[in-house]
Amino acid sequence: MLLQPIDLGIIGAYIVIIMAAGFAMSKYASKNLDSYFLGGNKVPWYILGVANASGMFDITGTMWLVMTIFVYGLKGAFLPWVWPVFNQIFLMVFLAAWLRRSNVMTGAQWINTRFGNSLGAKLSNISVVIFALVSVIGFLAYDFRGMGKFAQIFFPWHLSANTYAMILMGVTTIYVIFGGMLSVTVTDVIQYILMTLASVLIAIVAMMHTTAAQITASVPAGWHNLFFGWKLNLDWAQQIPSLNDIIAKQGYELFTILFMMMLFKGVLLSIAGPAPNYDMQRILSTKSPKEAAKMSGFVSLVLFFPRYLMVTGIVVLGLVFFKEEIVKMGSDFDVEQVLPNVISKFLPTGLIGFALAGLLAAFMSTFTSTINAGASYVVNDLYKKYIKPGKPEKHYVRASYICSIIVVAVGIAFGFMTESVNTVTQWIVNGLWGAYVATNVLKWYWWRFNGMGYFYGMISGIAAAIVLPWMFMDRTVLWSIERNMALFPFVLAISAITAVAVSLLTEPDDIEVLKKFYRQVRPWGCWEPIRQMVLAEDASFKPNTNFKRDMVNVAVGIVWQTTLVLIPIYLVIKSFREMWISIAVLGVTSIFLKRNWYNKLEEN
C-alpha cells in the first residue's frame, strides 16, 4: 500500500501527541512507586476502565476475532469464551472488590496478604513473579511480531518487520518509562478514542458498500444463526471450500461439546481471579473496592461495541469483495491479508492515515500496559524486597526505569527468535495457565489452603503441562487452543490434588493472618472456622453472605455482555430484527444489574 504524505503526517502527529502526553505525566509519576505503578490511586474508575479496554483492544487478537466471525458466523461470538472474556463479569460482580480490599501493589504482594510471611508464602510469592514475567515476555514477543508485520504491510520504506517493530516499540518505551502508570493511562485513553473512531469508520464503509442480500449470498446456511445443535452444521463447499478444512482441523464441528468445555474452563479461570498482568494492576489502581467493581463492569461496556464494529466491518467486506482471493489462498487463508485490501480499496487519502493511526494505537496500548505491569513485579516483589530493601522511593523509581528497558529488551530478543521459540513461549505460558487455575481458586474460597499447597500445586501443574503432551500427544499439541483444552482437565486435576494434599499434610497458615485476611477481604466460601473466630472477637462484624446474589448477577452479566457483542455484529450485517431483540435484552439485563448489583455495591 502506498501511503500519501497526508496519511504519513497524520500517523506522525499521532505518535508525537501520545509521546507528549506521556512525558507530561513524568513529574508526578516519579514521586514514589505508588505513583509510578498505581497512579497514586487517584485516577477515576471510568478513566481506568477506558484505559483497560484500550489495553485489551490489541489488533492481533482482533484479527483472530475476524477469523472466528468470518468462518463461524454468529456462533463465533462464543469462541472468545475460551480465553474467557466473561472473566470481566466475575470481576465486576465480586472479585475486583475483593482484590482491591487487599491494598497491595501487585498480585505477588497479594500472596502475603493471604498467606503471611511463612516459607510457603515466600515460595508462592516467587512463583507468581515468575508466572507474571514469563507472561509479560511472551506478550511482548507477541506484540513484536504483530507490530512489525503490521508496519511492513502499510509503511512505504521497505524496512524489515523486525526493524519496524524495534522503532515503534522503542518510541513507545521512552514515554512509558518516564511517565509510569499515569502515562500509560492517559495515552491509552487517547488511543482508545482513535481506535473507536477507526472502528466506526470501517463499519460505516462496510455498511455503505454491502447489502444484506450480498452478505447472505456469500455465506452458507446457518451462518446468521446464533444458536446451535449438537453439530456446527456449516458447509462452505459452495462458497469457500477450504473453510470446511479449517473447521475440521480446529475441531469445532461438535460445537456443543466445545461450548461446554469453554464454559467449564472459563468459569474456573474466572473465579480464580485476574492473572498478574495489567488487568490486575488497573484494579489495584482504583480509589476503592466500589470503584474497582465499577471499573471492571465499564470495561465490557466500552470494549465490545467498537471492537466488533471493526471486526464485522472487515468480515463483510472480505466476504463480499475478496472471496476470489480467499478461495485462491486455500488452506492458507489469512484474514490479515483482507485488512490492507479493505483499507486501500475503500478509504480515501487522509482517512487511510486516520484508520492506520487507530490500528497502530491498538498495538501500542497493549504494549504499554504490559511493560508497566512487568516492571512492577520485578521492582516491587524482587528488587525492593530481596535485593535492595530500605532505599528511598526515588531509588526504586529509577530502578523501574532500568527494569522497564530490560523487560522490553528481553521481549524484543524473544521476538527476534520467534520463528524458533514462539511455540516454546506459548507452551510455557499455557502451562502456567493450566497450573494457575486450581491454586488460585482455592486461595479465595478455602481457609485451610496454605502457602505450601499453593506453591506445590502451581509447580505440579506446570510440570504436568510440560510432561503430558510429550507422553501422550503430538508435541505441537499446545499450539492448538482446542487440544490444549482437552489437556486442561488433566493438568487441573494434578494441580488441584497436589495443592489439597500438601495443604492437608502441612500446618495451616498463621490463624492471625487468616483472620485479618477474612476481615479485610470478606470472601464467601469455606471459611466457617475463621468466621467463628472473627465473630467471637467482634460481634459487629458482618460476614459476606452474598454468594447466591453474586452467582445470579454473574449469570445475568454474561447475557448482558453477550448482547454487547451481538448488537454491533447485527448492525453491520443489517440483521435489524435480531439487533433490536438484543437491544431489548440488553435493556432488561441492565435494569436487573442496576438494581441487584450496582445499587448494592459497598463503599468499603
C-alpha positions, 0 to 999 in steps of 0.5 A: 500500500502506498501511503500519501504524505497526508496519511504519513503526517497524520500517523506522525502527529499521532505518535508525537501527541501520545509521546507528549502526553506521556512525558507530561505525566513524568513529574508526578509519576516519579514521586514514589512507586505508588505513583509510578505503578498505581497512579497514586490511586487517584485516577477515576474508575471510568478513566481506568476502565477506558484505559483497560479496554484500550489495553485489551483492544490489541489488533492481533487478537482482533484479527483472530476475532475476524477469523472466528466471525468470518468462518463461524458466523454468529456462533463465533461470538462464543469462541472468545469464551475460551480465553474467557472474556466473561472473566470481566463479569466475575470481576465486576460482580465480586472479585475486583472488590475483593482484590482491591480490599487487599491494598497491595501493589501487585498480585505477588504482594497479594500472596502475603496478604493471604498467606503471611510471611511463612516459607510457603508464602515466600515460595508462592510469592516467587512463583507468581513473579515468575508466572507474571514475567514469563507472561509479560515476555511472551506478550511482548514477543507477541506484540513484536511480531504483530507490530512489525508485520503490521508496519511492513504491510502499510509503511512505504520504506521497505524496512524489515518487520523486525526493524519496524517493530524495534522503532515503534516499540522503542518510541513507545518505551521512552514515554512509558518509562518516564511517565509510569502508570499515569502515562500509560493511562492517559495515552491509552485513553487517547488511543482508545478514542482513535481506535473507536473512531477507526472502528466506526469508520470501517463499519460505516464503509462496510455498511455503505458498500454491502447489502444484506442480500450480498452478505447472505449470498456469500455465506452458507446456511446457518451462518446468521444463526446464533444458536446451535445443535449438537453439530456446527452444521456449516458447509462452505463447499459452495462458497469457500471450500477450504473453510470446511478444512479449517473447521475440521482441523480446529475441531469445532464441528461438535460445537456443543461439546466445545461450548461446554468445555469453554464454559467449564474452563472459563468459569474456573479461570474466572473465579480464580481471579485476574492473572498478574498482568495489567488487568490486575494492576488497573484494579489495584489502581482504583480509589476503592473496592466500589470503584474497582467493581465499577471499573471492571463492569465499564470495561465490557461496556466500552470494549465490545461495541467498537471492537466488533464494529471493526471486526464485522466491518472487515468480515463483510467486506472480505466476504463480499469483495475478496472471496476470489482471493480467499478461495485462491489462498486455500488452506492458507487463508489469512484474514490479515491479508483482507485488512490492507485490501479493505483499507486501500480499496475503500478509504480515501487519502487522509482517512487511510492515515486516520484508520492506520493511526487507530490500528497502530494505537491498538498495538501500542496500548497493549504494549504499554500496559504490559511493560508497566505491569512487568516492571512492577513485579520485578521492582516491587516483589524482587528488587525492593524486597530481596535485593535492595530493601530500605532505599528511598522511593526515588531509588526504586523509581529509577530502578523501574526505569532500568527494569522497564528497558530490560523487560522490553529488551528481553521481549524484543530478543524473544521476538527476534527468535520467534520463528524458533521459540514462539511455540516454546513461549506459548507452551510455557505460558499455557502451562502456567495457565493450566497450573494457575487455575486450581491454586488460585481458586482455592486461595479465595474460597478455602481457609485451610489452603496454605502457602505450601499447597499453593506453591506445590500445586502451581509447580505440579501443574506446570510440570504436568503441562510440560510432561503430558503432551510429550507422553501422550500427544503430538508435541505441537499439541499446545499450539492448538487452543482446542487440544490444549483444552482437552489437556486442561482437565488433566493438568487441573486435576494434578494441580488441584490434588497436589495443592489439597494434599500438601495443604492437608499434610502441612500446618495451616497458615498463621490463624492471625493472618487468616483472620485479618485476611477474612476481615479485610477481604470478606470472601464467601466460601469455606471459611466457617472456622475463621468466621467463628473466630472473627465473630467471637472477637467482634460481634459487629462484624458482618460476614459476606453472605452474598454468594447466591446474589453474586452467582445470579448477577454473574449469570445475568452479566454474561447475557448482558455482555453477550448482547454487547457483542451481538448488537454491533455484529447485527448492525453491520450485517443489517440483521435489524430484527435480531439487533433490536431483540438484543437491544431489548435484552440488553435493556432488561439485563441492565435494569436487573444489574442496576438494581441487584448489583450496582445499587448494592455495591459497598463503599468499603 
